[in-house]
């Protein structure tokens, strides 16, 4: 592919929070024949450090503080531009490409400085729903929060990691939104959800903004996820190295985050930002919202529905001989798909009824389809699903009642209680 005279040669910067799809986007961009997309270089840190050192030394020579760190003189901006762009230009030339893209997580905090150093640059503002980002952040850090910029927030709120990561998200997304509002002509807003659910449409629009010809390689799994790719080794989301296709299952997982862990004032701030991004807001019924794209194809949905029907047919058989304690409330099992599937386990009639009307005394639980099927086969303990909020109650319920309901449910599914 040759570069036309009209094609831009300007650098590209991705402004985003952690766990929001920047490594996936980097892979798509790096698959384009004209774009070099290295791992995170923290270029913005270099720019800031060089300007700070130069300003301190110049001030010392002059003998008075006449240099403004926020407004460096033009000659200093040229110097730092040469210093910062040289290794990236060499990297780009080595790959035989025309432009480079920088995706470091620190860029969002000094976007204005980047704009001054690279006035010809274009910016991609990448967003993901805050609750989904929290779910991803918690999953990605099972042994401690030493990466992604989460550490100071976790230290400030060690008793509530959900609140900690939401504060991080707000402190990262707000600067991106402010920069986008101030510089609309050089910014392209991109949603993670659109990238994974409609990659072709989304990437074609991005190429048009970047004034680049469309390249089908951007959707070719062998180009995007190939082992040994130049964009593979280095800082970023290492999960991508073990990925061979775009995954949609993570969209909507934020509904599993217990809404009670989001303090009221934080929830207000969160919802203000979500509204600005045109995302669904977080209300008291958040944990009852459907997780989007739990089922991604008609064939998969049919297979899942068949499995669930067999499970509940087995529940009916089990109910005929099950000894019941007292007069238990009916249990409504809401399978978290789009649209939702619901079965009511009625202990008075010993039936499991699909799509039954709501009962006055019932207890409703929400569970992801794969998790419920796994629970019914004995492949996972119910306690693990409760702990991870993959199995959750639709209304406020005491811990004691939760345990009793789940034990009763498991007794309907298995020969022994796997709690």
N, C-alpha and C positions, 0 to 999 in steps of 0.2 A: 504494500500500500504506500503510495507516495503522498507527501504532504502538500496540499494546495496552498497557493499564496494567501488565501483568505483564512486558512486555519490558524487559530491562535497558537502561539508558542509559550503562553504564560503558564506559570505554575498553578497547581490546584491544591487547595487546602480543605480538609474535612474538619468541621467543627462539631463536636459531639461529646456526649457523656460515655463513660465506660459501659460495657455490656449492652450496646445499642446497635450492633451490627457493623461497626466500622471495619473490622477485619474482613468480613464477608464482602463489603462494598469495595475494599481495597483489592480483593482477589478479582472481582468483576472488572474493575478499572484496569488492573494490571494485565488482564487478558486481551485488552484492546491493543492492536498493533502499534499505536502511537503513544501509549501512556506507560511510563515506568512508575510502578507503585511499590516502593520498598516498604519494609516493616517500619514501625515507629522509630523515628530518629531523634525525637525531642529537639527538633531544630529550633523551636521557639525559645527553649532554655538557652541555647547558644546565642541567639539574637539578644536576649535580655542581658546575659552575662557580659557579652562584648560591649554593649552600650553602657552598662554600669561601669565596667573597668575604664573604658575610654573617658566617660564623663568625670569619674573621680580623678583621673590623672590630669585632665584638662583643667578642672577646677583648681587642682593643686598648683598647676603652673601659673594660672592667671592670678591666683591668690584670693579669689572671691567666688561665691556660688552664683554663677551666671548661667549655668547650664541646666536645662530642665530635662529630667529623665523621660518625662512623658512626651516631650517635643524635641527630639534630637535634631541637630543641624543637618542640612542636606548632605554635606560631605561625609558625615558619620553614617548616615543611612546608606550611602553608596558603599562605604567600606564594609559594613556589616552584611550588606547584600552580596557583595563579592565573596566574602568569607563563607557565608551560609550556603550560597548556591553552587559554589565550585564543586564540592564532592557529589552533590545531587546531579549536577550537569554531567560530571564524569560517569556516574552510574547510568544515567539515561543514555549517553552516547555509547557506552559499552554494550547496552542492550539493543542498540540500533533504533531507538525510539526518539520521539520529538519533544515530549513534555513529561514532567514528573508531578506526582501527587503525594502530598504529605498528610499523614493521618494521626499524628501524635495526639494523645488525650490532653496535653497541656496547651495545645494551640488555642482552644476556646477562651482561655483566660487572658490572652494577649493578642486577640484578633486585630485590634486597632493598630498595634505595633507592626504586625505582619503586613497589614494593608499599607502602612507607610513605607516599609522596607521593599515590598513588592507591590507597587501600585497597579501593576497589570494583572495581578492574581485574580483567580476566581475561587469562590468559596461554596462548598456544599454543606448545608446545615442539616445534619442527620439527627432525627428524633425517634424516640421509642416511648411508649406509654410508661409513665413512672413506676407503676405497680409491676409491670412486666420486667422492667429493668431491675427492680428489687429482687424479684423471683430469680432472675438470672444471676444476679450478684451473690445471692445467698448460696445458690447451687455451685457457683464457680469457686467458692472459698471455704471448703469444708475444714481446712486445717489452720485457718487464720486469715486475717484481712491485710496482707502485706503488699497487695498490688492494687492497681486501678485507681489509686488516689483515695481509697476508702478509709485509710488508717486514722486520720485526725477525727473523722466523723464517728468512727467506732469507739475511739478513746473518749469522745465527748458523750457518747450514749451507749455504754457497754451493756446496759440492761435492756435495751430495745434496739436490735439491729435493723428492724424494719424502719424505724424512725431515723436511725443514723443514715441509712442508704437513701432515704427520701430527701433528707437535708442535702446530701451530696448531689442528688439529681437536680434539685432546685438550684443549687449554687452553680451548677454547670449549664443547665438549660436556659436559665434567665439571661446570662451574658450572651449566649448564642442568639436568643430572640432579640435582645437589644441591638446586637450588631446587625442582624438581619434587617431590623426595622430602620436602622440608620443607613444601611447600604443595600437597598433592595436590588439595585441594578447589577450588583456583582455577586449576589447570593442566590442559591437554588435550594429550596426546601425539599427534603426527601424524608419520607417516613419508612422506618424499618419494616413496618407491616406491609407497605406497598411493595417494597423490594422483594420480600419473600413470597408474597401471594400473586403479584403481577410483575415479575421481573422484566419481561420483555418490554412492556409498555413503559415501565418506570425507567429502565436504562435507555430506551430510545429517547425519552424526553430529556434525560440527563445529557446524552450525547448532543442533542440539539442545542441545549444551553451552553455546552462547552465548545460549540461550533466544530464538532468532530463528526466525520461520517460514521454511520452505524456500522458496527462490526459484530457479526454473528458469533465470533469467538467469545464474546462477553457472556454468552449463555451456554457455551460448550463445556460440560463438566470436565473434560480432559484438559481444557485450557485453564479453567477456573480453579479446579481442585487438584491439579496434577502434582504428584510427589516430586520434590526437587525444584519446585518453582522458585524463581528469584525472590518472590515475595513471601516465601514460606518460613525461612529461618530468621528469627529475630523477634523482638517484642511484639506482642499482639495476643489474640485469642488462639491458644494452641489447639482448641477443639476443632478448628477448621482443618488442621492437618489430618484429622481422622474422619473427615467428611467427604462424601463423594457426590452429594447433591444438595439442593436447597431444601431446608426443612421448615415446615410451617407449624409444627406442633407447639413451639414455644410461644406462639401468638395467643394472648389471652390467659396465660398462666398466672398472671397477677391476681386473678380472682381467688386463687388459693391462699393469698396472703391475708391473714385474719384482720379484718377492718378494725377490730378493737385495739390493735397495736398502733394505729395512727391517731395520735392526740388531736383533739378538735381544732386547735389553732393551726397545727401542721396540715390537717386535712383541708382547711380553708385555703391556705397558701397553695397546696397541691392542686386543688380544684380550680383556683384562679388561673394557674399556668396550664392545666389541662384544657380549660375552656379556650384559652388563647391558641392552643395547638389544635383545637377542634377534636379533642379526644373525649371519650366518655368520662364523666366525673365519678368520684368515689363517694357514695352515700352509705347510709346504714345498711342498705340491702346489697352492698357490694358483693358479698360472698354468695349471693343467690344469682348473680349475673352469669349468663352462659359464657364459657371459655370459647372464644372464637376458633373455628377451624379444628375442632376436635375430630371431625370427620372430614376428610379432604376429597373423597370420591364416592360416587354412588355404589360402586362395587364393594368398597371397604365398608360403607355404611350397611349394606345388605348383609355382609358377612358378620359384622358386629351384632346386628339385630338378631340374626339367626342364633348366634351364641347366647345372647341374653335371653331369648325365648326359651332355649333349652334349660338355662339356669333356673328361670322362674317356674318352668314346668317341674323341675326337680324340687323346687321349694314347696310347691303344692303337694307333691308326694310326701315330702318330709313332714309337712304340717299335719298329715292325717294321723301320724303316730307320735308326734312330738308332745311330750308332757309340758304343759304351759303353766308358769307360776302366776296365780291370780287371774286378773283380767287385763292383760297388757294392751296398751294402745296400739292401734294400727301403725305400721311403719311405711311411709311413702319413700320409695327409693327413686331419686331423680338422677337419671344418667345424664351427665353434663355434655351434651352434644348440641348441635344446631341443626334442626330444632331438637328440643329436649324429648327424651323418652322417660315415661314414668310408670312405675308399677306400685300398687298399693298391696302390702301384705296385711290382710285382714285376719286376725287371729280368731275372731268370733265365728267367722264362716270358714276358716281354714282355707282361704283362697288367696292367690296372687293375681290381682286384676290390673290389666293394662289400661292406662288412661282413665282410671276411676275418678269420680268426683271427690273433691276435698272433703274429708271427714272432720268433724268438730274436735275430736280427741286425738287426731293423728300426730305423729312426730315425723318430720320430713328431714331426710339427709340428702346431700348432694355429693356425687362421686364421679370421677372420670371413668369412662367406659373401660379402658384398658385395666385400670386399677381394680375395678369391680370384678371383671372377668378373672383377673389374677387372684383376687381374694377368694372367689368362689372355687377356684381350683386348688387352694391351699398354698399358692405360690408366694403369698405375702401375708404378714401378720396385720390384723386390723389396727393394732396399736401403732404400727409404723405409719399407716395411712392417716390416722387421727393426728399423730404428732406432726406430720408434714402438711396437714390441712388439705390433703388430697381427698379425704373423706371428711365432710364438714356438715354441721347442723344448720338448717335453714333459719332457725330462730335461736334466741338466747336460751341456753340449756345448761343446767348445772353439770359439773364434771361427773358426779355420781350417776345422774340420769343418763349422760352420754355413754358411760361404761355399760350400764344395764341394757340400753337399747342396742349397742353394738354387739354385746354378748348374745342377745336374743337373735339379732340378725345373723350372726355367725352360726348359731345353732341351727338356723334354717338352711344354711348353705352347706355346712360340713358335718361330719359325724362327731368331731370333737371341736371344742372351742379353742381356736388359735388366736389368742389375744396377746 
